[in-house]
């Protein structure tokens, strides 16, 4: 509201409404004032106020993340509510002073600025690790420990998991795990696609009704669509309850290509004891020690579908798990559904796992990686160009 003799501002108690716009001070006033600003200006002020306590985001970030890479849709959302931004030949340009209020960045249809937009809806996030000594998982072994709890308590009839082939080392083989011993075959990560849907159908044919299903977002999304689509198989099938446990995933690799890569480094898949992707490195452990390779060296062997996937955190699940954010030896756990939240906490109460609420900096690291996955369709050509 512009100050004038005709219009006296009456600011609300305990809120600082003094701002600067075109070097003119204004205060909020009753909407009945004839000299009030238009509704767009008023709402922009409210939005700036709501963003004050959040991260400062300037036009430079919008320019670097969206405009320069050619991702801008030229919709004009940023310029429509900020007088410091103009459109020149359809492209947003900063033509006035930027106060880093973040309004422009938060309106762009190509940015992701909320926690829900990055990692999906969740009840609570935890850091956890298994208390079962036999489990040697990728990080904290929490998925296997939770499945063990589910089987032993009779909550699930079986679990669809991925083990390694006996004939071809590190080649994924989906199995229907009914015992604790079956689960131990599947602990650890395998970085190639597993045809888990075939195992799920096998479990249903065998009369299994309560089934835990473990996989990355691509496999989880298949189950989710079969459940939710009016034309989906599981939507029409009343006997099976699928408990979906998702695995964080940035990339999956063709098995033949992965084998070629390993052999090109003068190693054999049969000698590898563990594989891990962490902090941009592909870690391979053998009896002789650990070797690290830049993840970009594996780009040629990356599954083509991974280029178009934007879901790192397996959002359509009951619970998601991953080794991002938390310290070595711990698993990041995102409980999403009510049943996922309850069963996870029951497993913790019964001593199968140790758990604590995740720290703010840990969840931020998960969000940062998820954001890389969300925008990779836009950035993929840039990565290929180096």
matplotlib code that plots the C-alpha trace (Angstrom):
import matplotlib.pyplot as plt

x = [0.0, 1.4, 1.4, -0.7, -2.9, -6.0, -5.0, -3.7, -2.0, -3.1, -0.5, -1.3, 0.1, 3.5, 4.2, 6.7, 5.0, 7.6, 9.1, 10.6, 9.1, 10.5, 12.2, 8.7, 7.9, 4.5, 2.5, -0.4, -3.8, -7.4, -8.7, -11.4, -8.8, -9.5, -5.8, -4.8, -2.4, -3.8, -4.3, -1.2, 1.1, -0.4, -0.1, 3.5, 4.3, 2.7, 4.7, 8.0, 7.2, 6.6, 9.9, 11.9, 13.0, 14.0, 17.1, 18.0, 17.5, 18.5, 17.7, 21.3, 20.2, 17.2, 19.5, 22.1, 19.7, 17.0, 17.6, 21.2, 20.8, 17.8, 15.2, 13.1, 9.6, 9.2, 6.0, 6.8, 5.8, 9.0, 8.5, 4.8, 5.3, 8.7, 9.2, 13.0, 12.6, 11.6, 11.2, 13.5, 12.7, 10.9, 13.8, 13.8, 16.3, 17.2, 16.6, 16.4, 17.7, 17.4, 16.7, 17.1, 13.6, 13.2, 9.8, 10.9, 12.6, 9.6, 7.1, 9.1, 7.5, 11.0, 12.3, 11.7, 11.6, 9.7, 10.6, 7.6, 8.5, 12.0, 11.5, 7.7, 5.3, 6.6, 5.5, 9.0, 12.6, 15.1, 18.7, 18.8, 21.0, 20.3, 20.9, 21.1, 24.7, 24.2, 23.1, 25.7, 23.8, 24.9, 24.8, 22.8, 21.1, 17.8, 15.7, 16.7, 16.2, 12.7, 11.8, 13.1, 10.8, 7.8, 8.4, 9.0, 5.9, 3.7, 3.0, 4.1, 4.0, 7.1, 9.3, 10.2, 13.9, 17.0, 19.9, 23.0, 23.1, 25.2, 26.3, 27.1, 28.5, 26.6, 23.9, 20.5, 18.1, 14.7, 13.6, 10.5, 12.0, 10.1, 12.7, 15.4, 18.0, 16.4, 16.7, 20.4, 21.0, 19.6, 21.5, 23.7, 23.1, 23.2, 23.4, 21.7, 18.0, 16.1, 12.9, 11.1, 7.6, 7.9, 8.7, 5.8, 3.4, 4.9, 4.2, 0.6, 0.2, 1.5, -1.3, 0.8, -1.5, 0.7, 3.8, 6.7, 8.1, 11.6, 13.0, 14.0, 11.5, 11.1, 10.0, 8.0, 6.1, 5.1, 3.4, 2.0, 0.4, -1.0, -2.6, -3.9, -4.9, -8.5, -7.0, -4.3, -4.0, -3.7, -6.5, -8.8, -7.2, -8.5, -6.4, -2.9, -1.7, 1.7, 4.0, 6.3, 9.8, 11.8, 15.5, 17.2, 18.6, 20.5, 21.5, 21.3, 23.7, 23.5, 24.9, 26.9, 28.3, 29.2, 31.0, 32.9, 33.9, 35.1, 37.1, 38.6, 40.0, 41.8, 39.3, 36.8, 33.3, 33.7, 36.5, 34.3, 33.0, 31.1, 30.0, 28.9, 28.1, 28.9, 29.8, 30.2, 32.5, 32.0, 33.6, 34.7, 36.0, 38.0, 40.2, 43.1, 41.4, 39.2, 39.3, 37.4, 36.3, 34.7, 31.0, 31.2, 33.3, 30.2, 28.0, 28.2, 26.9, 24.1, 20.6, 18.9, 15.7, 17.7, 18.2, 14.5, 13.9, 13.4, 12.6, 15.7, 13.8, 11.2, 8.3, 5.4, 6.3, 5.4, 9.0, 12.1, 15.7, 19.1, 22.7, 22.6, 22.7, 23.5, 27.0, 28.7, 27.0, 23.6, 20.6, 18.4, 14.7, 11.7, 8.5, 5.6, 2.4, 0.8, 1.4, 5.1, 5.5, 4.0, 5.9, 9.2, 8.7, 7.5, 10.7, 12.7, 10.8, 11.4, 15.1, 15.6, 17.0, 18.4, 16.8, 16.9, 15.2, 17.3, 19.1, 18.4, 21.7, 21.2, 17.8, 19.2, 21.8, 19.1, 17.1, 20.2, 20.8, 17.1, 17.1, 20.0, 17.8, 14.8, 16.5, 18.7, 16.5, 17.2, 20.9, 21.7, 23.0, 25.2, 26.7, 27.5, 29.3, 31.5]
y = [0.0, 3.3, 6.0, 9.0, 11.6, 9.8, 6.4, 5.8, 2.5, 0.3, -2.4, -5.6, -6.3, -8.1, -8.3, -6.0, -4.9, -2.2, -3.1, -1.2, -1.1, 1.3, 3.1, 3.9, 2.6, 1.0, -0.7, -3.2, -1.5, -2.7, -4.0, -1.3, 1.4, 3.0, 3.6, -0.1, -1.8, -4.4, -7.9, -9.3, -6.8, -7.6, -11.3, -11.0, -9.2, -12.0, -14.6, -12.7, -12.6, -16.3, -17.0, -14.7, -17.4, -19.8, -20.1, -16.9, -17.6, -14.9, -14.5, -15.8, -19.2, -19.2, -18.0, -20.7, -23.6, -22.9, -20.1, -20.8, -24.6, -23.9, -25.4, -22.2, -22.7, -18.9, -18.9, -15.6, -16.6, -15.1, -11.8, -11.5, -11.0, -9.3, -5.8, -6.4, -9.1, -8.4, -10.6, -9.8, -11.9, -14.3, -14.8, -13.6, -10.8, -9.1, -5.4, -4.1, -4.9, -8.5, -8.9, -12.7, -13.1, -16.4, -15.6, -16.0, -19.3, -20.7, -19.9, -21.5, -24.8, -26.3, -25.9, -28.2, -26.3, -28.3, -31.4, -33.3, -32.4, -33.9, -37.0, -37.5, -37.6, -39.2, -39.7, -39.6, -40.1, -42.2, -43.4, -47.1, -50.2, -53.9, -55.6, -59.0, -60.2, -62.5, -59.7, -58.1, -55.4, -52.6, -50.1, -50.8, -54.0, -52.6, -54.0, -57.5, -57.0, -55.7, -58.6, -61.0, -59.3, -59.5, -63.2, -64.3, -62.3, -63.7, -60.3, -61.4, -64.8, -64.1, -61.4, -60.7, -59.9, -60.1, -62.5, -63.2, -66.0, -69.1, -69.6, -66.0, -63.9, -60.6, -61.4, -60.5, -63.3, -62.5, -65.0, -65.7, -65.6, -67.6, -68.1, -66.2, -68.1, -67.1, -63.4, -63.7, -64.6, -61.2, -58.9, -56.3, -54.3, -55.5, -52.7, -54.4, -54.8, -57.6, -59.1, -59.1, -58.9, -62.5, -63.6, -61.6, -63.4, -66.7, -65.9, -65.0, -68.3, -70.2, -68.7, -66.1, -63.3, -60.9, -60.2, -57.8, -56.5, -55.0, -53.0, -49.6, -47.1, -48.6, -51.9, -50.3, -48.1, -51.3, -52.7, -49.3, -48.9, -52.5, -51.6, -48.1, -48.2, -49.2, -51.5, -52.9, -56.6, -56.1, -53.6, -56.4, -59.0, -58.9, -61.6, -60.1, -57.3, -55.9, -54.2, -52.1, -51.5, -49.1, -48.8, -45.4, -45.6, -43.2, -45.7, -49.3, -50.9, -53.5, -56.8, -57.5, -54.0, -54.1, -57.4, -55.8, -52.8, -55.0, -57.2, -54.1, -53.2, -56.6, -58.0, -60.8, -60.6, -63.8, -62.2, -59.2, -59.3, -56.1, -53.2, -49.8, -46.4, -43.5, -39.9, -40.2, -43.2, -46.9, -48.8, -52.4, -54.6, -57.8, -59.9, -57.7, -54.5, -51.7, -49.9, -46.7, -45.6, -42.4, -43.1, -41.3, -44.2, -46.3, -44.0, -46.2, -49.1, -47.3, -48.6, -46.4, -46.1, -44.6, -41.4, -40.7, -41.7, -38.9, -40.9, -41.5, -42.0, -44.6, -42.3, -44.8, -47.1, -47.9, -47.3, -46.2, -47.1, -45.9, -45.3, -41.5, -38.9, -41.1, -42.2, -45.4, -48.4, -46.7, -46.7, -43.7, -44.7, -42.8, -44.1, -43.1, -45.0, -45.6, -49.3, -48.7, -46.3, -48.8, -51.9, -50.0, -48.8, -52.3, -53.8, -51.2, -51.8, -55.6, -55.1, -56.0, -52.6, -49.5, -46.3, -42.6, -39.6, -38.3, -35.0, -32.0, -32.0, -35.7, -35.2, -32.3, -34.6, -36.9, -34.0, -32.8, -36.2, -36.5, -33.1, -34.3, -37.2, -35.0, -32.6, -35.1, -35.3, -31.6, -32.0, -35.3, -33.8, -31.4, -34.3, -36.2, -33.1, -33.2]
z = [0.0, -1.0, 1.7, 0.9, 2.5, 1.2, 2.4, 5.9, 6.5, 9.4, 9.8, 11.6, 15.0, 15.4, 11.7, 9.9, 6.7, 5.7, 2.4, -0.6, -4.1, -6.6, -3.6, -2.2, 1.3, 1.7, 4.4, 4.2, 4.6, 4.7, 1.4, 1.5, 0.8, -2.5, -3.1, -2.5, -4.8, -7.2, -6.0, -7.9, -6.1, -2.7, -3.2, -4.4, -1.1, 0.9, -1.1, -0.5, 3.2, 3.4, 1.6, 3.9, 6.3, 3.5, 1.4, -0.5, -4.3, -6.8, -10.5, -11.1, -10.0, -12.4, -15.2, -14.5, -13.8, -16.4, -18.9, -20.0, -20.5, -22.7, -20.4, -20.2, -21.6, -22.2, -20.2, -18.6, -15.1, -13.6, -15.3, -14.7, -10.9, -10.7, -12.0, -12.1, -14.8, -18.4, -21.4, -24.4, -27.4, -25.1, -22.8, -19.2, -18.5, -15.2, -15.8, -12.3, -8.8, -7.6, -3.9, -3.9, -2.7, -4.6, -6.0, -9.7, -9.1, -7.2, -10.0, -12.8, -14.1, -14.6, -11.1, -8.1, -4.9, -2.3, -0.3, -1.6, -5.2, -4.7, -2.7, -2.5, 0.4, 3.7, 7.3, 8.8, 7.7, 9.7, 9.8, 10.6, 10.7, 11.2, 14.5, 12.9, 12.7, 9.7, 7.4, 5.2, 3.4, 1.1, 3.9, 7.0, 6.0, 7.0, 4.1, 4.9, 8.6, 8.0, 5.7, 8.4, 10.9, 8.5, 7.8, 11.4, 12.6, 9.9, 8.4, 4.9, 3.2, 1.1, -0.3, -3.9, -3.8, -6.1, -5.6, -7.7, -10.2, -9.2, -12.8, -13.7, -10.9, -10.2, -12.7, -11.1, -10.5, -8.9, -6.2, -4.0, -0.5, 2.1, 4.7, 6.5, 4.6, 1.3, 2.4, 3.2, -0.5, -1.5, 0.8, -0.9, -4.1, -7.7, -10.3, -13.2, -14.0, -12.3, -13.8, -10.5, -12.0, -13.1, -9.6, -8.3, -10.6, -9.6, -5.9, -6.7, -8.7, -5.6, -3.5, -1.6, -0.4, 1.6, -0.5, 0.1, -3.1, -3.2, -6.1, -7.6, -8.8, -12.3, -10.9, -8.1, -10.6, -12.6, -9.4, -8.6, -12.0, -11.9, -8.5, -9.3, -12.9, -13.7, -16.3, -14.0, -13.1, -9.4, -9.4, -10.4, -8.1, -4.6, -3.0, -3.0, -0.7, -2.0, 0.5, -1.6, -0.4, -2.8, -3.2, -4.0, -7.5, -9.8, -12.5, -13.6, -16.0, -18.7, -17.3, -20.4, -20.4, -16.7, -17.3, -20.2, -18.1, -15.2, -17.5, -19.2, -15.8, -15.6, -13.1, -13.1, -11.8, -9.9, -7.8, -6.8, -3.2, -3.2, -5.5, -4.3, -5.9, -3.6, -4.1, -7.9, -7.6, -8.5, -5.7, -6.4, -3.6, -4.1, -1.8, -3.0, -1.8, -3.1, -6.4, -7.3, -10.7, -11.9, -12.4, -15.8, -17.1, -17.0, -19.0, -22.1, -20.2, -18.5, -19.2, -21.8, -19.7, -16.9, -19.0, -18.7, -15.1, -12.6, -9.5, -7.4, -4.1, -5.2, -4.3, -5.0, -2.1, 1.5, 2.5, 0.6, 1.5, 0.4, 1.3, 0.6, 3.3, 6.4, 7.5, 6.3, 7.8, 8.1, 5.8, 5.0, 5.5, 4.2, 5.6, 3.4, 4.0, 7.4, 7.2, 6.2, 9.2, 11.6, 10.5, 10.4, 14.0, 15.1, 13.7, 15.6, 18.8, 18.5, 18.2, 14.5, 13.7, 15.4, 14.3, 14.9, 13.3, 10.4, 10.8, 8.7, 6.8, 6.0, 4.5, 2.5, 1.0, -0.1, -1.6, -3.5, -5.1, -5.9, -7.6, -9.8, -11.0, -11.5, -13.8, -15.6, -18.7, -19.2, -18.4, -20.0, -23.3, -21.3, -19.4, -22.6, -23.9, -20.8]

ax = plt.figure().add_subplot(projection="3d")
ax.plot(x, y, z, "-o")
ax.set_aspect("equal")
plt.show()
